[in-house]
Amino acid sequence: MPISEKILDHINDSKVSKEEKELMLGILQIEDKGSFRYQSEYEAMIKKFIEEHKETT
Amino acid sequence: MSIVINKIAFKNYRQYGTGSLSFNTSDSGMLSVIIAQNGTGKTTILNAITWCLYGKELHLSDEKKALPVVTSAIVKNANVGDFIPVEVILSITDDNNTVEFKRSETFKIIKDSLDNNKVISGHSRLTVSTTVEGAFENTDIKQDADADIIVKQYFDEAIFKFYFFDGEKLRDFFTASQATSIQQSIFNISQITLLDNACSRLYKMNNDRTKKLAKSSPDIASLNEQQEEQQNTLNAAEATRKYNSDLAEKLTKEREKLDEILRGYEPVKKLQEERDILTQKFDKAEDDYKSFKAKRAAFIRKYIVLLSLYPRIKQTLELIKEKELAGDLPPAIDPDLIKKLLKNPEQHCPVCDASIDETALEHFQKLLTKFTVSSNTSNYLKEIKGTLELSIEEIGKFHSNLDELKQIEIDIKARKQSSEKRLAEISASLSNFESLSDNVNVSDLESKRSNVIYSINNANQAIGAANVTKKACEAELKKIDEKRSIALKKMDEHADICKQVSVITMLHSNFTSIKNTIMNDMKKEIERTTWEFFDRMIWKKNTFGKIEISDNYDISVYNKEGAEMTGSLSATEQMALAYAFTLAIHKASGKNCPLVIDSPLGRVSDTNRENMADALKEVSKNKQIIMLFTPDEYSDEVKKIYTGTASVRELVLSEDENYVEGIEH
């Protein structure tokens, strides 16, 4: 199910970088696929973010 | 996000049989009115929806005493053993997605004790198909538990009353037990639960990582200290070695000078020359002894292995000989040579030079066959036979080799001793020599020489010790390096884990903040919106002061004086409050879900009815409302309000009262 507009608005208003906002949305989308499932996808997404933003993390 | 019900389709379902109901979902208004007498099947529409979504008909007066969902007329006319499939399909549109919820169950016809047809139910299955607009080839289909998750996201059963509204059962609305499930369901619908689950998971991930960091924290500083210590010791040993090496070199030159002087002094020249030769012999003996020690070590290594394996070698050789006698081993001939001879029989035998006749060819063939049929083991045994025999031979030489070594040692030691003895004699002689010249004091020179030799020996010993220390330090440094590589690798992992913790903390913190903000805002919004709708619907304008909703979503109404009066509300006021709260929840959840209301104005009278009807019409401009009226409820006043806005249809029962008429087929 799509993430609600309210949550999307709050993510956009967060005081974080654009990439971090994309990460937040990606994480929620994985959580939405199944609560407490798809753990490997969660981990992979976080590791990928760190890999792609080595200079800022 | 707007959700609208496009259609409800039935197959063999109760009095609806097989057909469908489509609903107004145009932009001009999303109000649908269905008018039907009591008993026709209005409430059955609500039951069809809940049966489809939840597998239960939640609007039955008594579930246990209800007829099965199969159309009664079909059951009556079926044959025993027939299978009757029943389906209800609810099609909705959610922004760009079309979602179809399909419940199906198959019933089998049997006879009851009175010889009437009855049904036994089979397995009920829910299938949810989601299609993105225009992308029909990408329909996502979920079933059973996965389908239930989607139902929960759209129409959580815990608060089905807030979607499929039964105007006649308001009493259940505001009980304490409802409050908790209302809160949980609001959280589910508004995806606060989603944020909460994400926070829980991230919190656990952080905990796991923090524990890992604590365990794997490498002690690089300690390793560095150890390394420094060892390096210092190594440097000191090297300095000692160099110092003593330089000293030994310097002392050796000194000794050579002294030897030169003594050599140049005629009375002792011969003695010195003899000493020079003896020194060379002694040094040679020392070198020979070093070689001997290496040879002895090799001897020991060789014979430790041979002697320990001797019984096995002997046994294997005996086995080989047995097999040889039995003819089990392949012949000791080159098979390639035989193959060559077989191909070129005109050649002569390379062994005896005889010509190769039929008998010889037959013999060659047999030999080749022996090679071919021999097992790998047999071939291997044949190959190692030579080596084993050599080993036995070597073992046989053990004693003689040992004796030889002993003799070598004796000889070397004898040479050393003999040289040493004579050198000592020469030294003693020179020490006591009375010089005839004032320029050359032989005993003095000899004394100096002895001291120099003594110092050289000390220096050499120190060099030996330093080398041993160096070797030990180097080994230790290597170990420290290895430990440090592992620790540094762990530190890289450590750094990686720290980065992950940082990112996870950011996610957790932001999600928590968003969740809390949405929760607080939602409660206030529900409070405010409930009051707005309630105030619009109710005719009393000077009585009610405010509405409050607790953190648990308990709803309270206060009069203008601030006194709570929730328990004193009239039936109409309760209905208005229920509507107001429902609409407020829908609005606050961020999902614009449809309302299906049975008897929407049943308990409402007079002006309130028009107020409420008008308020609902207003709401339907942005939200789909499907209302199921009895003809009495759909009074002229109400009709006036809805004409031109709502799509209205009437349902009636067929003459035999088996089917509802007025639906699409």
Interface residues (C-beta under 8 A of the other chain):
Chain A: M1 P2 I3 S4 E5 K6 I7 H10 I11 S14 V16 E20 L23 M24 I27 L28 E31 D32 G34 S35 F36 Q39 Y42 E43 I46 K47 F49 I50 T57
Chain B: M1 D94 D95 I149 I150 Q153 Y154 S190 Q191 L194 L195 N197 A198 S200 R201 L202 M205 D496 K499 Q500 S502 V503 I504 M506 L507 N510 F511 S513 I514 T517 I518 S589 G590 K591
